[in-house]
Amino acid sequence: MHAEDFDINIEDMSKIEGHASLELKVRKGEVQDVKLKVFENRRFFEFAVRGKNYAAVPQLVSRICGTCSAAHLMCSIKCIEHAFGFQPTEQTKLLRDLTLYGVNIRDHAMHLFLFVLPDLFGKDSVLQFADSGLEHRLLHRALAIKQAGNTLSAEVAGRTVHPPFPAVGNFLHVPSKEKAKSLIVELKGVRESAIEFVHLFAEKDFVFEMPDIDFVANVNENYSYIGDGICTHSKGFCIPEHGFERFFKESVVPYSQASGFSFQGTPYMVGALARMNINCTSLNRRTREDLTEDNLFPSFNIYHNNLAQAIEIVHCIDSSIDLLENCDFRQEPILKVEPKESEGVGVMEAPRGTLYYHGKLDAKGNFTYANLVIPTAQNQVLMEKAVGRLVQQRVTEDKKPKQIQKEVETLIRAFDPCMSCATHFLKVKWK
């Protein structure tokens, strides 16, 4: 064991979304202090929506994030419709599901194939991959999967980023039969590649177990990302969406621009691993038939968040194909939404985990209050705890500081954090 004191400084962490810093103090072989600091500038979206009309808010909050903008847009729509007591048509619900399948394909693909894949091959970047052989082939297949997600998002929702077609009460455009057929062909064309990546992550990814943590996710019968209730894994019960703020407590993290969260006093994890642990039996039938890796869940290996995302890509491909093949989408009349003084909540699964919106509106439909709870903010306390535990284990195993530093970066990446969304990292300083 390293009994001496030592410092390790990482000025910047690559291959994550946004910026943060991490300070660790190691003294006499003991980790004494860990501080995960999200230092993105606050953008005050919760105040920016005040006074804005409900119809404008979804596009405004979609600017919170470029990679998962549709998730913020969709969650705000759900919040507003809940406040007004409005029920969208079944076709609108299916088109929203289809939009989120496209978002998750491309978002998971970016994280897994551009950020994580180099770790599996001992490289700093995909730019270092060989010009031929396995690495070259995997990279091209990865880009094809991501492109399929981009195409699906653009054709269904109007754009890959900040999509214009989803709206409060309506879906403003539907894909033509010709577009649906071409989407099916493209999705089927990348399915085998997506399955190959599931096997790859199951075989090559790393191991770091945290058997004492809990997981939280939306649950429904078809593993869509717009769920009906919030469920936990270890505690084994579900709560209605409007009960979020009663059970999940926000806490100030004085050294970070993001708040921390706990569930009944303990940190928890949201994201693909949580969804898979709680809801894997609801995966698409074809996904479960062609993959055996779902039998690895429930799992307490944090790196299995990567595997869970890889499985979700296949699930999203299969579920999208089902909708495109079996639904005859037709342009529907624009439904009128009647605003009223009210409040509502929207809870759904963004690519990185459970996203929560709570809004209050006046009689004209203008926002007077908003509370936004971001997945990465919910994971912040657990990420900090996981880093401290990993470092203590590696110090005890007499690993060198440089080896520990690399593992810390890899572990943080496995959470797939979005620091830009969480502000309301990664520089690391060890002391």
C-alpha positions as CSV (number, residue, x, y, z in Angstrom):
1,M,0.0,0.0,0.0
2,H,1.1,3.5,-0.8
3,A,1.5,4.9,2.8
4,E,2.9,8.2,1.7
5,D,0.9,11.3,0.8
6,F,0.6,12.0,-2.9
7,D,-1.2,14.4,-5.3
8,I,-2.4,13.7,-8.8
9,N,-3.6,16.6,-10.9
10,I,-5.7,16.1,-14.1
11,E,-6.2,19.5,-15.7
12,D,-9.0,18.4,-18.0
13,M,-11.0,15.2,-18.6
14,S,-11.8,14.3,-22.1
15,K,-14.6,12.4,-23.6
16,I,-17.4,13.6,-21.3
17,E,-20.2,16.1,-21.9
18,G,-19.3,19.5,-20.3
19,H,-16.7,20.4,-17.7
20,A,-16.0,19.6,-14.0
21,S,-13.2,19.1,-11.6
22,L,-12.4,16.5,-9.0
23,E,-10.3,17.0,-5.9
24,L,-9.0,14.0,-3.9
25,K,-6.9,14.0,-0.8
26,V,-4.8,10.9,-0.1
27,R,-3.0,10.8,3.2
28,K,-1.1,7.8,4.7
29,G,-2.8,5.5,2.3
30,E,-6.3,6.7,3.1
31,V,-8.7,8.7,0.9
32,Q,-9.6,11.5,3.2
33,D,-11.7,13.8,0.9
34,V,-13.4,13.7,-2.5
35,K,-15.0,16.7,-4.2
36,L,-16.7,16.4,-7.5
37,K,-17.2,20.0,-8.7
38,V,-19.4,20.8,-11.7
39,F,-18.1,24.2,-12.8
40,E,-20.2,25.0,-15.9
41,N,-21.7,28.4,-15.7
42,R,-25.3,28.5,-14.4
43,R,-27.7,29.4,-17.2
44,F,-30.8,29.9,-15.0
45,F,-33.3,28.1,-17.2
46,E,-35.7,27.7,-14.3
47,F,-35.9,31.5,-14.1
48,A,-35.7,32.0,-17.9
49,V,-39.1,30.3,-18.4
50,R,-40.9,32.5,-16.0
51,G,-43.3,34.7,-17.8
52,K,-43.0,32.6,-21.0
53,N,-46.1,31.1,-22.6
54,Y,-46.4,27.4,-22.4
55,A,-46.2,27.0,-26.2
56,A,-42.7,28.6,-26.3
57,V,-41.2,26.8,-23.3
58,P,-40.5,23.4,-24.9
59,Q,-38.3,24.8,-27.6
60,L,-36.6,27.1,-25.0
61,V,-35.7,24.3,-22.6
62,S,-34.5,22.1,-25.4
63,R,-31.5,24.5,-25.6
64,I,-30.3,23.2,-22.2
65,C,-28.5,20.5,-24.1
66,G,-27.5,19.7,-27.7
67,T,-27.2,16.0,-27.4
68,C,-30.4,15.3,-25.4
69,S,-32.4,18.4,-26.4
70,A,-35.5,16.2,-27.4
71,A,-35.7,14.8,-23.9
72,H,-35.9,18.2,-22.3
73,L,-38.5,19.2,-24.9
74,M,-40.6,16.1,-24.4
75,C,-40.5,16.3,-20.6
76,S,-41.6,19.9,-20.6
77,I,-44.5,19.0,-22.9
78,K,-45.5,16.2,-20.6
79,C,-45.4,18.6,-17.6
80,I,-47.6,21.2,-19.4
81,E,-50.1,18.6,-20.6
82,H,-50.4,17.2,-17.1
83,A,-51.0,20.7,-15.8
84,F,-53.8,21.4,-18.3
85,G,-55.3,17.9,-18.0
86,F,-54.7,17.3,-21.7
87,Q,-54.5,13.9,-23.3
88,P,-52.7,13.6,-26.7
89,T,-53.8,11.2,-29.3
90,E,-52.4,7.6,-29.4
91,Q,-50.6,8.5,-32.7
92,T,-48.9,11.5,-31.0
93,K,-47.8,9.2,-28.2
94,L,-46.3,6.7,-30.6
95,L,-44.5,9.4,-32.6
96,R,-43.0,10.7,-29.3
97,D,-41.8,7.2,-28.5
98,L,-40.3,7.0,-32.0
99,T,-38.5,10.3,-31.5
100,L,-37.0,9.2,-28.2
101,Y,-35.8,5.9,-29.7
102,G,-33.9,7.9,-32.3
103,V,-32.5,10.2,-29.6
104,N,-31.3,7.2,-27.6
105,I,-29.7,5.5,-30.6
106,R,-27.6,8.5,-31.5
107,D,-26.9,9.6,-28.0
108,H,-25.8,6.2,-26.7
109,A,-23.8,5.7,-29.9
110,M,-21.9,9.0,-29.3
111,H,-21.0,8.0,-25.7
112,L,-20.2,4.3,-26.4
113,F,-18.4,4.6,-29.7
114,L,-16.6,7.9,-29.4
115,F,-16.0,8.3,-25.7
116,V,-15.8,4.7,-24.2
117,L,-14.7,2.5,-27.1
118,P,-11.1,3.9,-27.0
119,D,-10.8,2.8,-23.3
120,L,-11.6,-0.8,-24.3
121,F,-8.7,-0.8,-26.8
122,G,-6.2,1.2,-24.7
123,K,-6.4,4.2,-26.9
124,D,-6.9,7.9,-26.0
125,S,-9.2,8.6,-29.0
126,V,-10.8,6.8,-32.0
127,L,-8.5,8.9,-34.1
128,Q,-5.7,6.5,-33.0
129,F,-7.6,3.4,-34.3
130,A,-5.9,1.4,-37.0
131,D,-6.6,2.1,-40.6
132,S,-7.5,-1.6,-41.2
133,G,-8.6,-4.6,-39.3
134,L,-11.0,-4.8,-36.3
135,E,-10.6,-1.3,-35.0
136,H,-11.2,0.2,-38.5
137,R,-14.3,-2.0,-39.1
138,L,-15.8,-1.2,-35.6
139,L,-15.4,2.5,-36.1
140,H,-17.2,2.4,-39.5
141,R,-20.0,0.3,-38.0
142,A,-20.2,2.7,-35.0
143,L,-20.6,5.7,-37.3
144,A,-23.3,3.9,-39.3
145,I,-25.3,3.2,-36.1
146,K,-25.1,6.8,-35.0
147,Q,-26.1,8.0,-38.5
148,A,-29.2,5.7,-38.4
149,G,-30.2,7.4,-35.1
150,N,-29.6,10.8,-36.6
151,T,-31.8,9.9,-39.7
152,L,-34.6,8.5,-37.5
153,S,-34.6,11.7,-35.4
154,A,-34.5,14.0,-38.4
155,E,-37.3,12.2,-40.4
156,V,-39.6,11.7,-37.5
157,A,-39.1,14.9,-35.3
158,G,-37.8,17.3,-38.0
159,R,-34.2,17.7,-36.8
160,T,-31.6,15.7,-34.9
161,V,-31.2,18.6,-32.4
162,H,-33.9,20.9,-31.1
163,P,-36.6,19.1,-33.1
164,P,-39.6,21.3,-34.2
165,F,-42.3,18.7,-34.8
166,P,-43.2,17.6,-31.2
167,A,-45.5,20.2,-29.6
168,V,-47.8,20.6,-26.7
169,G,-50.9,18.6,-27.5
170,N,-49.8,17.7,-31.0
171,F,-47.2,16.2,-33.3
172,L,-46.9,18.7,-36.2
173,H,-45.8,16.4,-39.0
174,V,-45.8,12.6,-39.6
175,P,-43.3,10.6,-41.8
176,S,-44.6,9.5,-45.2
177,K,-44.9,5.9,-46.0
178,E,-41.9,6.2,-48.3
179,K,-39.8,7.7,-45.5
180,A,-40.9,5.0,-43.1
181,K,-39.8,2.3,-45.6
182,S,-36.4,3.9,-46.0
183,L,-36.0,4.2,-42.3
184,I,-36.8,0.5,-41.8
185,V,-34.1,-0.4,-44.3
186,E,-31.5,1.7,-42.7
187,L,-32.3,0.5,-39.2
188,K,-32.3,-3.2,-40.3
189,G,-29.0,-2.5,-42.0
190,V,-27.2,-1.6,-38.7
191,R,-28.9,-4.0,-36.4
192,E,-26.3,-6.8,-36.6
193,S,-23.6,-4.2,-35.9
194,A,-25.4,-3.0,-32.8
195,I,-25.7,-6.6,-31.6
196,E,-21.9,-7.0,-32.2
197,F,-21.2,-4.1,-30.0
198,V,-23.4,-5.6,-27.2
199,H,-21.2,-8.7,-27.3
200,L,-18.0,-6.5,-27.3
201,F,-19.0,-4.5,-24.2
202,A,-20.1,-7.6,-22.4
203,E,-16.7,-9.2,-23.1
204,K,-14.2,-6.3,-22.8
205,D,-15.6,-3.7,-20.4
206,F,-14.2,-3.3,-16.9
207,V,-15.5,-4.3,-13.5
208,F,-16.2,-2.1,-10.4
209,E,-19.0,-3.4,-8.1
210,M,-21.0,-1.2,-5.7
211,P,-23.5,-3.8,-4.3
212,D,-24.9,-1.4,-1.6
213,I,-26.4,1.2,-4.0
214,D,-30.0,1.7,-5.2
215,F,-31.3,2.4,-8.7
216,V,-34.2,4.5,-9.8
217,A,-36.0,4.6,-13.1
218,N,-39.4,5.0,-14.9
219,V,-41.0,1.7,-15.5
220,N,-43.6,0.6,-18.2
221,E,-44.6,-2.5,-20.0
222,N,-42.7,-1.9,-23.3
223,Y,-39.5,-0.2,-22.1
224,S,-40.4,3.1,-23.6
225,Y,-38.8,6.2,-22.2
226,I,-42.0,7.9,-21.3
227,G,-43.0,6.0,-18.2
228,D,-45.9,6.0,-15.8
229,G,-44.2,5.7,-12.3
230,I,-40.9,6.0,-10.6
231,C,-39.6,2.7,-9.2
232,T,-36.6,1.7,-7.1
233,H,-34.6,-1.5,-7.3
234,S,-33.4,-2.5,-3.9
235,K,-36.3,-0.9,-1.9
236,G,-38.8,-2.5,-4.3
237,F,-41.6,0.0,-4.5
238,C,-42.9,2.6,-6.9
239,I,-44.2,6.1,-6.4
240,P,-46.4,8.3,-8.7
241,E,-44.7,11.0,-10.7
242,H,-46.1,13.8,-8.6
243,G,-44.4,12.3,-5.5
244,F,-40.9,13.0,-6.7
245,E,-40.1,16.0,-4.6
246,R,-41.5,14.3,-1.5
247,F,-39.2,11.3,-1.7
248,F,-36.1,12.7,-3.5
249,K,-34.4,15.4,-1.6
250,E,-32.2,18.1,-3.1
251,S,-29.1,19.2,-1.2
252,V,-26.7,22.0,-1.7
253,V,-23.2,21.0,-2.8
254,P,-21.2,24.1,-1.7
255,Y,-18.3,23.5,-4.0
256,S,-20.4,22.6,-7.1
257,Q,-22.7,24.4,-9.6
258,A,-25.0,21.4,-9.5
259,S,-27.2,20.3,-6.6
260,G,-27.0,16.8,-5.1
261,F,-29.9,14.4,-4.6
262,S,-30.7,11.5,-2.3
263,F,-33.6,9.0,-2.0
264,Q,-34.7,8.5,1.6
265,G,-31.3,9.8,2.7
266,T,-29.0,7.7,0.5
267,P,-27.4,8.4,-2.9
268,Y,-28.8,6.5,-5.9
269,M,-28.1,5.9,-9.6
270,V,-30.2,6.8,-12.7
271,G,-29.5,5.9,-16.3
272,A,-29.4,2.8,-18.5
273,L,-28.1,0.5,-15.8
274,A,-30.9,1.5,-13.5
275,R,-33.5,1.0,-16.3
276,M,-32.1,-2.4,-17.1
277,N,-31.9,-3.5,-13.5
278,I,-35.5,-2.6,-12.9
279,N,-37.2,-3.1,-16.3
280,C,-35.2,-5.5,-18.5
281,T,-38.0,-8.0,-18.8
282,S,-39.9,-5.4,-20.8
283,L,-37.3,-5.1,-23.6
284,N,-38.5,-5.7,-27.1
285,R,-39.2,-9.3,-27.8
286,R,-36.7,-9.6,-30.7
287,T,-34.0,-7.9,-28.6
288,R,-34.4,-10.5,-25.8
289,E,-34.5,-13.4,-28.3
290,D,-31.3,-12.3,-30.0
291,L,-29.3,-11.2,-26.9
292,T,-28.4,-13.3,-23.9
293,E,-26.6,-10.4,-22.1
294,D,-29.8,-9.3,-20.4
295,N,-29.2,-12.2,-18.0
296,L,-26.4,-10.2,-16.5
297,F,-28.9,-7.9,-14.9
298,P,-29.6,-6.9,-12.2
299,S,-26.0,-5.8,-12.0
300,F,-24.0,-3.6,-9.5
301,N,-21.1,-3.2,-11.8
302,I,-21.0,0.5,-12.7
303,Y,-19.4,-0.3,-16.0
304,H,-22.4,-2.3,-17.0
305,N,-24.1,1.1,-17.6
306,N,-22.2,0.9,-20.9
307,L,-23.5,-2.6,-21.7
308,A,-27.0,-1.5,-20.8
309,Q,-26.7,1.4,-23.3
310,A,-25.5,-1.0,-26.0
311,I,-28.5,-3.3,-25.3
312,E,-30.8,-0.2,-25.4
313,I,-29.6,0.7,-28.9
314,V,-30.7,-2.7,-30.1
315,H,-34.0,-2.3,-28.3
316,C,-34.6,1.1,-29.8
317,I,-33.8,-0.2,-33.3
318,D,-36.3,-3.1,-32.9
319,S,-39.0,-1.0,-31.3
320,S,-38.6,1.6,-34.1
321,I,-38.9,-1.0,-36.8
322,D,-42.1,-2.4,-35.1
323,L,-43.7,1.1,-35.0
324,L,-42.7,2.0,-38.6
325,E,-43.9,-1.3,-40.0
326,N,-47.2,-1.6,-38.1
327,C,-48.4,2.0,-37.8
328,D,-50.1,3.9,-40.6
329,F,-49.2,7.4,-39.6
330,R,-51.6,10.1,-40.9
331,Q,-51.6,13.8,-40.5
332,E,-54.0,14.7,-37.7
333,P,-55.9,18.0,-37.1
334,I,-54.1,20.4,-34.7
335,L,-55.9,20.1,-31.4
336,K,-56.5,23.2,-29.3
337,V,-55.0,23.3,-25.9
338,E,-56.9,25.3,-23.3
339,P,-54.6,26.9,-20.7
340,K,-55.6,27.4,-17.1
341,E,-54.1,28.3,-13.8
342,S,-52.5,25.0,-12.7
343,E,-49.4,23.0,-12.0
344,G,-48.1,19.8,-13.4
345,V,-45.1,17.4,-13.5
346,G,-43.4,15.6,-16.2
347,V,-41.1,12.6,-15.6
348,M,-39.4,10.6,-18.3
349,E,-36.2,8.8,-19.1
350,A,-33.6,10.9,-20.9
351,P,-30.6,9.0,-22.3
352,R,-28.7,9.6,-19.1
353,G,-31.5,8.8,-16.7
354,T,-34.7,10.1,-15.0
355,L,-35.6,13.7,-15.9
356,Y,-38.1,15.6,-13.8
357,Y,-40.0,18.8,-14.6
358,H,-42.4,20.6,-12.2
359,G,-44.1,23.7,-13.5
360,K,-46.8,26.2,-12.3
361,L,-48.7,28.3,-14.8
362,D,-51.2,31.2,-14.6
363,A,-54.6,31.5,-16.3
364,K,-53.0,32.7,-19.5
365,G,-50.7,29.7,-19.7
366,N,-47.6,31.6,-18.7
367,F,-45.0,29.9,-16.4
368,T,-44.7,31.3,-12.9
369,Y,-42.4,28.6,-11.5
370,A,-40.3,25.8,-12.7
371,N,-38.1,23.1,-11.1
372,L,-35.9,21.0,-13.3
373,V,-34.1,17.9,-12.0
374,I,-31.4,16.6,-14.3
375,P,-30.1,13.0,-14.4
376,T,-26.4,13.9,-13.9
377,A,-27.2,16.0,-10.9
378,Q,-29.0,13.0,-9.4
379,N,-25.9,10.9,-10.0
380,Q,-23.4,13.4,-8.6
381,V,-23.3,12.3,-5.0
382,L,-23.0,8.6,-6.1
383,M,-20.2,9.4,-8.6
384,E,-18.3,11.1,-5.9
385,K,-18.8,8.1,-3.6
386,A,-17.8,5.7,-6.4
387,V,-14.6,7.6,-7.1
388,G,-13.5,7.6,-3.5
389,R,-14.2,3.9,-3.1
390,L,-12.3,3.0,-6.3
391,V,-9.3,5.1,-5.3
392,Q,-9.2,3.5,-1.8
393,Q,-9.3,0.0,-3.4
394,R,-6.5,0.8,-5.8
395,V,-4.4,2.4,-3.2
396,T,-4.8,-0.7,-1.0
397,E,-3.8,-2.8,-4.1
398,D,-0.6,-0.7,-4.3
399,K,-1.5,0.7,-7.7
400,K,0.5,3.6,-9.0
401,P,-1.0,7.1,-9.0
402,K,-1.0,7.2,-12.8
403,Q,-2.9,3.9,-13.1
404,I,-5.4,5.2,-10.5
405,Q,-5.8,8.4,-12.4
406,K,-6.7,6.6,-15.6
407,E,-9.2,4.3,-13.8
408,V,-10.9,7.3,-12.2
409,E,-11.4,8.9,-15.6
410,T,-12.7,5.7,-17.1
411,L,-15.2,5.2,-14.2
412,I,-16.6,8.7,-14.5
413,R,-17.1,8.2,-18.2
414,A,-19.1,5.0,-17.4
415,F,-21.7,7.2,-15.7
416,D,-22.1,9.1,-19.0
417,P,-22.4,12.4,-17.2
418,C,-23.7,15.6,-18.9
419,M,-22.2,18.4,-16.8
420,S,-23.8,21.1,-19.1
421,C,-27.3,19.9,-18.2
422,A,-26.4,19.4,-14.5
423,T,-25.4,23.0,-13.8
424,H,-27.8,24.6,-11.5
425,F,-15.9,17.7,-14.9
426,L,-13.0,17.1,-15.7
427,K,-10.1,18.6,-13.8
428,V,-8.9,16.4,-11.0
429,K,-6.7,17.6,-8.2
430,W,-5.4,15.0,-5.8
431,K,-4.0,16.1,-2.4
